[in-house]
Amino acid sequence: MNIIKIRKSGTFYSVFDDDCYILYFLLGYQINNSKVGFPKSALNKVINILEENKINYEIIGEDRNKNFKTLNRYEKFVKSGREKYSKDSHYEDLIDKLKCTTPEKLDKILLTIETILNE
């Protein structure tokens, strides 16, 4: 069964691997080394968002969980999160490349982009 597993570590909570993409998509939390962390003070916000979107979750060691059974939308949000993360990463890579481009080449690139957008 697909379920977000939330683990407590001190005053923070963490999710790993595919679970990260869901929190990235729904809350904009940054992914670092296949991990998303958030403070204890944000736990209720995270839980509310997961419940609103019918995503199964379990807080490891706290005996708190929610199972939406056949209504669970975990897979849908993992897919959406992966797609958003991929696009956002691509945009960031392009911006980094543009920052290192010569002014002349940048002018040419911007003109091409503007032409395409104005079609």
C-alpha positions as CSV (number, residue, x, y, z in Angstrom):
1,M,0.0,0.0,0.0
2,N,1.3,3.5,-0.9
3,I,1.6,5.6,2.2
4,I,3.7,8.6,3.2
5,K,5.9,7.7,6.1
6,I,6.7,10.6,8.3
7,R,9.7,10.2,10.6
8,K,10.5,12.4,13.6
9,S,14.1,13.4,14.1
10,G,14.5,15.8,17.1
11,T,12.4,18.9,16.5
12,F,11.9,18.1,12.8
13,Y,10.0,15.6,10.7
14,S,11.3,14.0,7.5
15,V,10.0,12.1,4.5
16,F,12.1,10.2,2.0
17,D,12.2,9.0,-1.6
18,D,8.8,9.2,-3.5
19,D,7.1,10.8,-0.5
20,C,9.3,13.9,-1.0
21,Y,7.7,14.6,-4.4
22,I,4.2,14.8,-2.8
23,L,5.3,17.4,-0.2
24,Y,7.3,19.2,-2.9
25,F,4.2,19.4,-5.1
26,L,1.6,20.2,-2.4
27,L,3.7,22.5,-0.1
28,G,6.7,23.6,-2.1
29,Y,9.2,22.0,0.3
30,Q,12.6,21.6,-1.1
31,I,14.1,18.2,-1.8
32,N,17.7,17.6,-0.6
33,N,19.3,14.2,-1.2
34,S,15.9,12.4,-1.6
35,K,14.7,13.9,1.7
36,V,12.2,16.7,2.7
37,G,12.3,18.0,6.2
38,F,10.0,20.3,8.1
39,P,9.7,21.6,11.6
40,K,7.5,20.2,14.3
41,S,5.4,23.3,14.1
42,A,4.4,22.5,10.5
43,L,3.2,19.0,11.2
44,N,-0.5,19.9,11.6
45,K,-0.4,21.8,8.3
46,V,1.2,18.9,6.5
47,I,-1.4,16.4,8.0
48,N,-4.3,18.7,7.0
49,I,-3.0,19.0,3.4
50,L,-2.5,15.2,3.1
51,E,-6.0,14.6,4.5
52,E,-7.6,17.2,2.2
53,N,-6.0,15.4,-0.7
54,K,-6.8,11.9,0.5
55,I,-3.3,10.7,0.8
56,N,-2.5,7.9,3.2
57,Y,0.1,8.7,5.9
58,E,1.7,7.3,8.9
59,I,3.8,9.1,11.6
60,I,6.4,6.5,12.6
61,G,6.6,6.0,16.3
62,E,3.6,8.2,17.1
63,D,0.8,5.8,16.2
64,R,-0.9,8.4,14.1
65,N,-2.1,7.5,10.6
66,K,-4.8,7.9,8.1
67,N,-5.9,5.3,5.6
68,F,-8.2,6.4,2.8
69,K,-8.3,2.8,1.4
70,T,-9.4,2.8,-2.2
71,L,-9.7,6.7,-2.2
72,N,-5.9,7.0,-1.6
73,R,-4.4,9.4,-4.1
74,Y,-0.8,8.8,-3.3
75,E,0.2,7.6,-6.8
76,K,-1.5,10.6,-8.5
77,F,0.5,13.1,-6.4
78,V,3.8,11.2,-6.7
79,K,3.4,11.4,-10.5
80,S,2.5,15.1,-10.4
81,G,5.3,15.9,-7.9
82,R,7.9,14.1,-10.1
83,E,6.7,16.0,-13.2
84,K,6.8,19.4,-11.4
85,Y,10.2,18.6,-9.8
86,S,11.6,17.6,-13.2
87,K,10.3,20.8,-14.9
88,D,11.5,23.1,-12.1
89,S,14.9,21.5,-12.1
90,H,15.1,22.0,-15.8
91,Y,14.2,25.7,-15.4
92,E,16.8,26.2,-12.7
93,D,19.5,24.5,-14.9
94,L,18.5,26.8,-17.8
95,I,18.6,29.9,-15.6
96,D,22.1,28.9,-14.3
97,K,23.3,28.5,-17.9
98,L,21.8,31.9,-18.9
99,K,23.6,33.6,-16.0
100,C,26.9,32.3,-17.4
101,T,26.2,33.4,-21.0
102,T,27.8,36.3,-22.7
103,P,25.6,39.4,-23.1
104,E,25.6,39.1,-26.9
105,K,24.5,35.5,-26.8
106,L,21.9,36.3,-24.1
107,D,20.4,39.0,-26.3
108,K,20.1,36.5,-29.1
109,I,18.5,33.9,-26.8
110,L,16.0,36.4,-25.4
111,L,15.0,37.6,-28.9
112,T,14.4,34.0,-29.9
113,I,12.3,33.4,-26.8
114,E,10.3,36.5,-27.4
115,T,9.6,35.6,-31.0
116,I,8.3,32.2,-30.1
117,L,6.1,33.6,-27.3
118,N,4.6,36.2,-29.6
119,E,3.6,33.7,-32.3
